[in-house]
Amino acid sequence: MRGWTDYDVVIVGGSFAGLAVAMQLRGHRVLLVDQYPIGSHQMSACGTPLATARAVGAERAILEAHDRLVLHTGGKAARFVLREPYVTFDYAAFCRAMWVQTHAVFLQARATSLQAHRVETTRGAFTASFVVDARGWRACHRNGPSGPARDGAFGYGLETELPIRWEEAGLHFFFARRLVRNGYAWIFPCGETTRFGVGAFERETKLRSALDRFLRDLGLEAGEVHGGLLAVARQQPVQDGVLRVGDAAGHCLPATGEGIRTAIFHGIHCGRALAGTLAGRYSREEALRLYTLQVRSMDRFHRRLLTLQKLVAQVPESLLGLAAQLCTPPPLARWILDRYWVKTGWFLPRGA
Ligand SMILES: Cc1cc2nc3c(=O)[nH]c(=O)nc-3n(C[C@H](O)[C@H](O)[C@H](O)COP(=O)(O)OP(=O)(O)OC[C@H]3O[C@@H](n4cnc5c(N)ncnc54)[C@H](O)[C@@H]3O)c2cc1C
């Protein structure tokens, strides 16, 4: 494998997915390409299970831990106690914590073409035994008419972070058609600050107006905003010899918009498959097949979440509120959440 290429692996995208791949490839020649300095462009509300942060050694980036999810809908609040807490974190610190555990070389450049063994960037072309596409939603967006844009299977999110402390603990989600017709709003407390956002699963929603309405109801005004797309339509895990991970492969989950855990989960599996080949344990073809099978094993549940996402948009809010209340008793809530986590890529909590 070594010798005839510039690198063993070139990874394009230095966020959750790309860094998770790079972390598995210590001791190999890895080039990580991103258009921005690592950790400099936050797009997400940055809420993920504590177990995910632990799995990549990024606990020091945690701002606040949350032991419950609160769904506000139909005029009621349904509280779900979490077996394993979710945490909100500092994006830059999280990425830095992952980055220092890699042995990769970083190149700040925009990649313009990805092929099985070659990547072209604004700062030159590089060859590699493996090329990994971890460019996030921007990668799927370019897939043209056969891509998810045609399916209407993108989510869109916009968020602002304000320097106020939110007193009621937990991650809060609001399903209210008055605010967002097909989607939800959220409040994520982060210690001394709080993130307020809106997400929609249809392009027509005017996110900025929805966010302003949401904040007005709370007597607040938006500060700086950031956001992006949620790539919830699955792509081929390997396309034309390039491995795709995270949002670049549509690993963000429908209905919930959770994409950090899945990007890291699949990134770790992708990196391990490549490391196995680079160590001579199996062939390139076997590595691609292994990764494909691992991703595919979760396709069915992903499709179910897509159905749930469509259903939630149809069901009257009062019914949604009632359904949420019915699911709050701990044994049932635990069964639902465990199933959701295990079927979409879970990291075992410490001591489990
Ligand atoms: C408003 C909002 C809030 C969200 N909140 C949450 C949340 O709280 N929890 C959660 O789990 N998920 C959340 N998500 C989803 C989550 O952010 C994504 O699923 C996750 O970031 C995917 O990680 P990734 O590494 O695959 O891609 P990204 O994080 O998008 O990273 C892609 C990287 O590739 C780089 N890149 C792209 N194109 C190129 C190129 N041509 N050349 C070089 N570099 C390139 C980018 O600069 C970027 O660094 C949210 C999404 C949005 C939009």
The ligand as an SDF file (V2000), in Angstrom:
LIG
                    3D

 53 58  0  0  0  0  0  0  0  0999 V2000
  -28.4850   24.6710   13.1870 C   0  0  0  0  0  0  0  0  0  0  0  0
  -28.0570   23.2380   13.3920 C   0  0  0  0  0  0  0  0  0  0  0  0
  -28.0340   22.6960   14.6690 C   0  0  0  0  0  0  0  0  0  0  0  0
  -27.6670   21.3690   14.8650 C   0  0  0  0  0  0  0  0  0  0  0  0
  -27.6350   20.8840   16.1370 N   0  0  0  0  0  0  0  0  0  0  0  0
  -27.2410   19.6150   16.3650 C   0  0  0  0  0  0  0  0  0  0  0  0
  -27.1370   19.1110   17.6950 C   0  0  0  0  0  0  0  0  0  0  0  0
  -27.3590   19.8180   18.6690 O   0  0  0  0  0  0  0  0  0  0  0  0
  -26.7740   17.8200   17.8550 N   0  0  0  0  0  0  0  0  0  0  0  0
  -26.4820   16.9980   16.8110 C   0  0  0  0  0  0  0  0  0  0  0  0
  -26.1630   15.8190   17.0320 O   0  0  0  0  0  0  0  0  0  0  0  0
  -26.5420   17.4550   15.5360 N   0  0  0  0  0  0  0  0  0  0  0  0
  -26.8900   18.7450   15.2850 C   0  0  0  0  0  0  0  0  0  0  0  0
  -26.9150   19.2200   13.9930 N   0  0  0  0  0  0  0  0  0  0  0  0
  -26.4460   18.3490   12.9090 C   0  0  0  0  0  0  0  0  0  0  0  0
  -24.9090   18.2840   12.9520 C   0  0  0  0  0  0  0  0  0  0  0  0
  -24.3840   19.5850   13.0200 O   0  0  0  0  0  0  0  0  0  0  0  0
  -24.3350   17.5790   11.7150 C   0  0  0  0  0  0  0  0  0  0  0  0
  -24.9990   16.3740   11.5120 O   0  0  0  0  0  0  0  0  0  0  0  0
  -22.8210   17.3440   11.9370 C   0  0  0  0  0  0  0  0  0  0  0  0
  -22.1470   18.5700   12.0170 O   0  0  0  0  0  0  0  0  0  0  0  0
  -22.2340   16.5060   10.8200 C   0  0  0  0  0  0  0  0  0  0  0  0
  -20.8410   16.4170   11.0050 O   0  0  0  0  0  0  0  0  0  0  0  0
  -19.8730   16.2290    9.7520 P   0  0  0  0  0  0  0  0  0  0  0  0
  -18.4910   16.1590   10.2930 O   0  0  0  0  0  0  0  0  0  0  0  0
  -20.3670   15.1200    8.9040 O   0  0  0  0  0  0  0  0  0  0  0  0
  -20.0640   17.5500    8.8610 O   0  0  0  0  0  0  0  0  0  0  0  0
  -19.8080   19.0700    9.2170 P   0  0  0  0  0  0  0  0  0  0  0  0
  -19.8430   19.2880   10.6720 O   0  0  0  0  0  0  0  0  0  0  0  0
  -20.7220   19.8500    8.3440 O   0  0  0  0  0  0  0  0  0  0  0  0
  -18.3070   19.3190    8.7280 O   0  0  0  0  0  0  0  0  0  0  0  0
  -17.9380   19.3210    7.3750 C   0  0  0  0  0  0  0  0  0  0  0  0
  -16.5530   19.9340    7.2650 C   0  0  0  0  0  0  0  0  0  0  0  0
  -16.1310   19.8650    5.9030 O   0  0  0  0  0  0  0  0  0  0  0  0
  -15.5530   21.0880    5.5140 C   0  0  0  0  0  0  0  0  0  0  0  0
  -15.7360   21.2110    4.0580 N   0  0  0  0  0  0  0  0  0  0  0  0
  -16.8940   21.2120    3.3520 C   0  0  0  0  0  0  0  0  0  0  0  0
  -16.6440   21.2920    2.0230 N   0  0  0  0  0  0  0  0  0  0  0  0
  -15.2890   21.3420    1.9090 C   0  0  0  0  0  0  0  0  0  0  0  0
  -14.4040   21.4220    0.7850 C   0  0  0  0  0  0  0  0  0  0  0  0
  -14.8680   21.4440   -0.4730 N   0  0  0  0  0  0  0  0  0  0  0  0
  -13.0870   21.4650    1.0210 N   0  0  0  0  0  0  0  0  0  0  0  0
  -12.5750   21.4320    2.2810 C   0  0  0  0  0  0  0  0  0  0  0  0
  -13.3670   21.3500    3.3810 N   0  0  0  0  0  0  0  0  0  0  0  0
  -14.6960   21.2920    3.1910 C   0  0  0  0  0  0  0  0  0  0  0  0
  -16.3510   22.1350    6.3010 C   0  0  0  0  0  0  0  0  0  0  0  0
  -15.6090   23.3460    6.4190 O   0  0  0  0  0  0  0  0  0  0  0  0
  -16.5520   21.4200    7.6440 C   0  0  0  0  0  0  0  0  0  0  0  0
  -15.4920   21.6770    8.5350 O   0  0  0  0  0  0  0  0  0  0  0  0
  -27.2820   20.5480   13.7580 C   0  0  0  0  0  0  0  0  0  0  0  0
  -27.3100   21.1010   12.4740 C   0  0  0  0  0  0  0  0  0  0  0  0
  -27.6750   22.4250   12.2790 C   0  0  0  0  0  0  0  0  0  0  0  0
  -27.6830   22.9880   10.9010 C   0  0  0  0  0  0  0  0  0  0  0  0
  1  2  1  0
  2  3  1  0
  2 52  2  0
  3  4  2  0
  4  5  1  0
  4 50  1  0
  5  6  2  0
  6  7  1  0
  6 13  1  0
  7  8  2  0
  7  9  1  0
  9 10  1  0
 10 11  2  0
 10 12  1  0
 12 13  2  0
 13 14  1  0
 14 15  1  0
 14 50  1  0
 15 16  1  0
 16 17  1  0
 16 18  1  0
 18 19  1  0
 18 20  1  0
 20 21  1  0
 20 22  1  0
 22 23  1  0
 23 24  1  0
 24 25  2  0
 24 26  1  0
 24 27  1  0
 27 28  1  0
 28 29  2  0
 28 30  1  0
 28 31  1  0
 31 32  1  0
 32 33  1  0
 33 34  1  0
 33 48  1  0
 34 35  1  0
 35 36  1  0
 35 46  1  0
 36 37  1  0
 36 45  1  0
 37 38  2  0
 38 39  1  0
 39 40  1  0
 39 45  2  0
 40 41  1  0
 40 42  2  0
 42 43  1  0
 43 44  2  0
 44 45  1  0
 46 47  1  0
 46 48  1  0
 48 49  1  0
 50 51  2  0
 51 52  1  0
 52 53  1  0
M  END
$$$$
